[in-house]
């Protein structure tokens, strides 16, 4: 059970100076910031073409969520999830509506005119699939069964599912409450893995939040603690540049995993998905040392078997 739980507003006791345990995405700026950062990072980058294409997918997400708003009443779902002690929008239990398929169709339509030639057959294949087949692929993808989905289709399916979950997350009627216990690796909203962690500036200066790879929410986790196993004794920090690098990898000798950590005080423009994707050389370096990635990047699914 996660140690951050969403409950009804009247169950939250306000404490002066308390750290906000959960932050929801601002969909009015999330996608535009991400696309802008991807294009900025693409300049003179070995993976520039892919970063630029990722930016076009993010643009398509932005237009899809704007043109296909979602209104949903999660009051009853909140009570049931709270009583059961599970994430409100858990990918394992939440009954999806077909709204995400509407978003997928909108994203495909947006991408088709300018998609690279090798991507067009993938988009065409998804467009021709029936609803039941798409639902099956979505279930496999959310369960981490990438081999059943295909790394070529996964980013587009995830793009639509992510917008759907983000739209729902921003309408949650409850508030988050920090409770005793650990288990903060997965998102307390949807139970998905993080893409990276982010050390904030501004009102939350110095606080670290994990950024969800699916619903785009962020949840607090203290620094100098493994985001995967919660241990503190065998952490190392890796970077490609200097000690002042804005992007580092935090590795853990206890569980053998790593996750990127981004520092806004070193570069206020860092963005979890974009900067994680643009720093794959750092992944290679850390994986050469025997560590395995614990997070998920929506543009970086393994081929799987």
C-alpha positions in Angstrom: 0.0 0.0 0.0 1.3 3.4 -0.9 2.2 5.8 2.0 0.5 8.6 0.1 -3.3 8.2 -0.1 -6.0 10.3 -1.7 -9.0 10.8 0.6 -11.9 13.2 0.8 -11.1 16.8 1.6 -12.6 16.7 5.1 -10.2 13.9 6.1 -7.1 16.0 5.5 -5.7 17.9 8.5 -3.9 21.0 7.4 -0.6 21.6 9.1 1.4 24.8 8.7 4.5 24.3 6.7 3.5 20.7 5.6 5.0 19.4 2.4 2.4 18.9 -0.3 2.5 15.1 -0.8 1.0 15.1 -4.3 0.9 17.6 -7.2 -1.4 17.3 -10.2 -0.4 18.3 -13.7 -1.4 21.6 -15.3 -2.5 20.4 -18.7 -2.7 23.9 -20.0 1.1 24.1 -19.9 2.4 20.6 -19.5 2.5 19.6 -23.2 3.7 22.9 -24.5 6.6 23.0 -22.1 7.5 19.4 -22.9 7.4 20.0 -26.7 9.4 23.2 -26.4 12.1 21.4 -24.3 12.3 18.5 -26.7 12.9 20.8 -29.6 15.5 22.7 -27.6 17.3 19.5 -26.7 17.1 18.3 -30.3 19.4 21.0 -31.6 22.8 19.5 -32.4 21.8 16.2 -30.6 22.7 12.8 -32.1 19.1 11.8 -31.5 17.8 15.1 -32.8 15.3 13.6 -35.3 13.7 11.4 -32.7 13.5 14.2 -30.1 11.8 16.4 -32.7 9.4 13.6 -33.6 8.6 13.1 -29.9 7.8 16.8 -29.8 5.3 16.4 -32.6 3.6 13.5 -30.6 3.4 15.8 -27.6 1.9 18.5 -29.7 -0.7 16.0 -30.9 -1.4 15.0 -27.2 -2.0 18.7 -26.5 -4.4 19.2 -29.3 -6.2 15.9 -28.5 -6.8 16.8 -24.9 -8.0 20.3 -25.8 -10.4 19.1 -28.5 -11.7 16.1 -26.5 -12.4 17.3 -23.0 -13.4 14.7 -20.4 -15.9 15.2 -17.6 -16.0 12.5 -15.0 -17.4 12.1 -11.5 -14.9 10.2 -9.4 -16.6 10.7 -6.0 -17.8 7.0 -5.7 -14.5 5.7 -7.1 -12.6 7.7 -4.6 -14.5 6.3 -1.7 -14.1 2.7 -2.9 -10.4 3.1 -3.5 -9.9 4.8 -0.2 -11.7 2.1 1.7 -9.7 -0.6 -0.1 -6.4 1.3 0.4 -5.5 1.3 -3.3 -4.6 4.0 -5.8 -7.8 5.8 -7.0 -7.1 5.4 -10.8 -5.0 2.2 -10.5 -4.1 0.8 -13.9 -4.8 -2.7 -12.5 -8.4 -2.1 -11.4 -9.8 1.1 -12.9 -12.4 0.4 -15.6 -11.3 2.3 -18.7 -13.9 4.0 -20.9 -13.4 4.3 -24.7 -12.5 7.9 -24.3 -8.8 7.0 -24.6 -9.5 5.5 -28.0 -11.1 8.8 -29.1 -7.9 10.5 -28.0 -5.8 7.9 -29.9 -7.7 8.5 -33.1 -7.2 12.3 -32.7 -3.5 11.8 -32.1 -3.1 9.6 -35.2 -5.0 12.1 -37.4 -2.7 14.9 -36.1 0.4 12.9 -36.8 -0.3 11.3 -40.2 0.4 14.4 -42.4 3.9 14.9 -41.1 4.9 11.4 -39.8 8.2 9.9 -41.0 7.6 7.3 -43.7 8.5 4.4 -41.5 5.9 5.5 -38.9 3.0 5.6 -41.3 2.4 1.8 -41.4 2.3 1.7 -37.6 -0.3 4.5 -37.5 -2.3 2.8 -40.3 -2.2 -0.5 -38.4 -3.5 1.2 -35.2 -6.2 3.0 -37.1 -7.6 -0.2 -38.6 -7.8 -2.1 -35.3 -11.1 -2.8 -33.7 -12.0 -1.5 -30.3 -11.6 -4.9 -28.6 -8.1 -5.4 -30.1 -7.0 -1.9 -28.9 -8.3 -2.6 -25.4 -6.3 -5.8 -25.3 -3.2 -4.0 -26.4 -3.8 -1.3 -23.8 -4.1 -3.9 -21.0 -0.9 -5.6 -22.1 0.9 -2.2 -22.3 -0.2 -1.1 -18.8 0.8 -4.5 -17.4 4.3 -4.0 -18.8 3.9 -6.8 -21.5 5.7 -4.8 -24.1 6.5 -7.8 -26.2 2.8 -8.4 -26.8 2.3 -4.9 -27.9 5.4 -4.0 -29.9 7.8 -1.2 -29.2 6.6 0.5 -32.5 3.0 0.8 -31.3 3.6 1.4 -27.6 4.5 5.1 -27.7 1.3 6.0 -29.6 -1.0 3.8 -27.4 0.7 5.2 -24.3 0.3 8.8 -25.6 -3.4 8.4 -25.7 -3.7 6.5 -22.4 -1.5 9.1 -20.7 -3.7 12.0 -21.8 -6.8 10.0 -20.6 -5.3 9.3 -17.2 -4.0 12.9 -16.9 -7.5 14.3 -17.7 -9.0 12.1 -15.0 -6.2 12.9 -12.4 -6.9 16.6 -12.7 -10.5 16.0 -11.7 -9.9 14.0 -8.6 -12.3 15.5 -5.9 -10.1 14.5 -2.9 -6.8 15.6 -1.4 -3.6 13.6 -0.8 -2.6 12.6 2.7 0.9 11.4 3.7 0.8 8.4 5.9 3.3 6.3 7.8 5.1 3.7 5.8 7.3 3.5 2.7 6.2 2.1 -0.7 6.5 5.3 -2.7 8.0 4.0 -5.9 4.8 3.8 -7.8 2.3 6.7 -8.4 -0.3 7.0 -5.6 -2.8 8.1 -8.2 -2.5 5.4 -10.9 0.1 2.9 -9.6 2.4 3.5 -12.6 6.2 3.8 -12.5 7.9 7.2 -12.5 9.8 8.5 -15.5 12.3 10.5 -13.3 12.5 12.5 -10.2 12.6 16.3 -10.1 14.1 18.6 -7.4 12.0 21.7 -7.5 12.6 25.4 -7.2 10.1 28.1 -6.2 7.6 27.4 -3.4 8.7 23.8 -3.2 12.4 24.6 -3.5 14.7 21.7 -2.6 11.9 19.1 -2.5 12.1 16.0 -4.6 9.1 14.7 -6.5 8.7 11.6 -8.6 7.0 12.3 -11.9 4.5 9.7 -13.1 5.0 8.3 -16.6 1.3 7.9 -17.2 -1.0 10.4 -15.3 1.7 13.1 -15.1 1.1 13.6 -11.3 4.1 14.2 -9.0 4.5 12.8 -5.5 7.0 13.7 -2.8 9.9 11.5 -1.8 12.7 12.6 0.5 16.1 13.0 -1.2 19.1 10.6 -0.7 16.8 7.6 -0.6 16.4 5.0 -3.4 13.1 5.7 -5.2 12.8 2.0 -5.9 13.6 0.2 -2.7 13.6 3.0 -0.1 17.2 2.2 1.1 19.7 4.9 1.8 23.1 3.1 2.3 24.4 2.4 -1.2 23.5 5.4 -3.3 25.7 6.8 -6.0 25.1 9.7 -8.4 26.3 9.7 -12.0 26.6 12.5 -14.5 28.1 13.1 -17.9 29.4 16.5 -17.2 30.3 18.0 -13.8 29.1 17.8 -10.2 26.8 20.7 -11.2 25.0 18.7 -13.9 21.3 19.3 -14.1 20.6 15.6 -15.0 22.1 12.8 -12.9 21.3 9.1 -12.4 20.8 7.9 -8.8 21.8 4.3 -8.5 21.2 2.0 -5.6 23.6 -0.8 -4.7 20.9 -2.5 -2.6 18.4 -3.2 -5.3 20.6 -2.7 -8.4 18.3 -0.1 -10.0 18.7 3.5 -11.1 16.5 6.5 -11.9 17.3 9.9 -13.3 17.1 12.9 -10.9 16.7 16.4 -12.4 17.7 19.6 -10.7 15.7 22.8 -11.5 18.2 24.9 -9.6 20.9 23.9 -12.1 18.6 24.4 -15.2 15.1 25.7 -14.6 14.0 24.3 -18.0 14.6 20.6 -17.2 11.5 18.5 -18.0 11.2 14.9 -16.8 10.2 13.1 -20.0 12.3 15.3 -22.4 15.5 15.4 -20.4 15.4 11.7 -19.5 15.0 10.9 -23.2 17.8 13.2 -24.3 20.3 11.7 -21.8 20.4 8.1 -23.0 24.2 8.2 -23.0 24.0 8.5 -19.3 21.7 5.4 -19.2 24.3 3.5 -21.2 27.0 4.5 -18.7 25.1 3.5 -15.6 23.8 0.2 -17.2 27.4 -0.7 -18.0 28.0 -0.6 -14.3 25.3 -3.3 -13.8 22.3 -1.2 -12.8 18.8 -1.6 -14.3 16.4 1.2 -15.1 13.5 1.4 -12.6 11.4 4.0 -14.5 9.4 4.2 -17.7 9.8 6.8 -20.5 6.8 7.0 -22.8 9.1 7.3 -25.8 11.5 4.6 -24.8 9.9 1.2 -24.6 12.1 -1.9 -24.9 11.4 -4.3 -27.8 10.5 -7.1 -25.3 9.9 -10.7 -26.1 
